Amino acid sequence: MQFKSQAVAKPYFIAAIALFIGQIVFGLIMGLQYVKGDFLFPEIPFNVARMVHTNLLIVWILFGFMGAAYYLIPEETQTELWSPKLAITMFWVFLVAGALTILGYLAVPYATLAKLTGNDILSTMGREFLEQPLPTKLGIVVVALAFLLNIGMTLLKGRKTSISLILVLGLAGLAVFFLFSFYNPANLVKDKYYWWWVVHLWVEGVWELILGAILAFVLIKVTGVDREVIEKWLYVIITMTLITGIIGTGHHYYWIGTPSYWQVWGSVFSAMEPIPFFMLTVFAFNMVNKRRREHPNKAATLWALGTGVMAFLGAGVWGFLHTLAPVNYYTHGTQITAAHGHMAFYGAYAMVVLTIISYAMPLLRGRAANSNKAQVCEMWAFWLMTIAMVFITLFLTGAGILQTWLQRIATTPMSFMDTQAQLSIFYWLRETAGVVFAVGLITYVVSFFIKGETPAN
Amino acid sequence: MATNFTKSTARNIFFGGSLFFFLLFLALTFDTNQRLPKTDNSAVINPAVAHGKKVWETHDCIGCHTLLGEGAYFAPELGNVYKRRGPDFIKAWIKGQPTGAPGRRQMPQFNLSDEELNDLVEFFKYTSEINTNNWPPNVEG
């Protein structure tokens, strides 16, 4: 750790991991509800479990992004953070707001929560991923603004590298596009159209800038490859991301009441969306192959390479699988979508956060890298979680193909619920893979507590 | 990469390219908004439909169901439920929940008033008449 103020990243990373655990617990509950429909009913209905599962995911990724920024911005700008105090204050604001929101979901019926939190003043709740009550949404805006102020002021007084500029651009975009969550017209088509400006322009737009910047930072550190080379790659990758991803939003505008020309725009541009992910993978492997030093943190290098590969598979390949309009006509809103969602989110965003945590956490704890023993444990966690996620995705894909066939293609289409009954073998297998994922996550947490005799190298 | 392709070239392409495609996206958005009244069935939106949408939202229906294919994949598509089941079935179904059938997926009892039920059905009628380019492929959703 070169700058004292980088230490504020530590609570952000710890909170991210804690919320990640919560996310997986609720994932397992939902996975079981898919086959044991009345499990935990009426205490935790599926929709409540799903809100908790997806909202925890978003919040822990945001904690991870903010922690990453607080860690890498001082080092990139070669100056202390503008206000470590503000960063810590905002940490508690965000954590308390997040915890209260989750407790609200679990403690009272959603309609009551809406009434209590002023949804009648400005109606924003009850839309997928944007279920948060109004005060939480406003809290997110406040935290994001304070965070951007802190990072922006630090950047202004320090060295301006491409990595830090791209990171800040991504984070600013994240804050700007979130503002569309406050737009909720009675016209469902317009509601959906701009809902995607948050969801798609986040995950297939500005978040990829954040992903690229974090990955580039870690690669510079662990490989020692010249910054000029890495930053040039980074620019090329994010150029491809935005020129394919922005118009690629059109792949969500096929069947929601928007003009049919989106089938052409969406198909053509989103078909190219795997390109930047492929480049990301090639980039990561190239840089590691050309490394000029042997960094003692092998686990961080593994996570960095894994991010490239899994983001390409999950976001790139599984995205392409159902992105063309004639295919999507049959697969839209099936388990194929769920399969893609799982591997893309894990491969791109969960893994990049775990990459920066893997690299930065030992340094925040006062050592270049963890002991060999701890790293081996962490690498076991990497493989358990990653392979489990591959299987979760494969089983959901199997379910999705069968579902598409029985419900939408067969000569006598089955009803939704009858189809679901036919898929239960896939759901059981998915739940089993989910348990393996949880074992991987426990292994991951354990790796932080392994001291080991000798530090690596 | 070739040596004459410098970082600042890459940066310029990034800013230029992104800006161009974002402006193109804004232009397409503008055009879409001009054309929407032809497909989005917004002419029928009245206070009942708007209130029905709010009933839909404040009970987090999207947490289990899909609406025009978007949402959770745990329970049936409801964008076309009006055509599949009709208004009376929908009301009776919601009132009759949960079924309590052992091992089956359960829908909570939301205690909706008659007005809320009516408006929710009006909302479903409106969604079922949005021009979705013939999606879903059949009435099962």
Interface residues (C-beta under 8 A of the other chain):
Chain A: M30 Q33 Y34 K36 G37 D38 F41 P42 P45 F46 N47 V48 R50 M51 P109 Y110 A111 A114 K115 N119 S123 M125 G126 R127 E128 E131 S162 N184 A186 N187 L188 V189 K190 K192 Y193 E228 E231 K232 W233 Y235 V236 I238 T239 L242 I243 I246 I247 T249 G250 H252 Y253 Y254 W255 I256 G257 T258 P259 S260 W262 Q263 W265 Y329 Y330 H332 G333 T334 Q335 T337 A338 Q407 R408 I409 P413 M414 S415 F416 M417 Q420
Chain B: M1 F5 T6 K7 A10 R11 I13 F14 G17 S18 F20 F21 F22 L24 F25 L28 T29 D31 T32 N33 R35 L36 T39 D40 N41 S42 I45 V49 A50 K53 K54 W56 E57 T58 H59 D60 C61 I62 G63 C64 T66 L67 L68 G69 E70 G71 A72 Y73 F74 A75 P76 E77 P98 G100 A101 P102 G103 R104 R105 Q106 M107 P108 F110 Y126 T127 I130 N131 T132 N133 W135 P136 P137 N138 E140 G141
